[in-house]
Amino acid sequence: MVSTMATTADSPLGDVKFLTVAEVAAVMRVSKMTVYRLVHNGDLPAVRVGRSFRVPEQAVHDYLRDSYVETA
């Protein structure tokens, strides 16, 4: 199941920058398979375009911010 990003009055869809799976993998420094896994598990929202996925750039930043772990 793939979730989509909601459009709000503050952020019209035209202002959203979408990244490819390869670009997300490069930003996160993980493999493309890891990104696909995050998308398919619903951890990272994405839009399906044909046979590929596009991930909103802000969703990547939100995911990384929310996944941040403090260490001692």
ABEGO torsion letter per residue (X at the ends): XBBBBBBBAABBAAABBBBBAAAAAAAAGBBAAAAAAAAAAGABBBBBBEABBBBBAAAAAAAAAAABBBBX
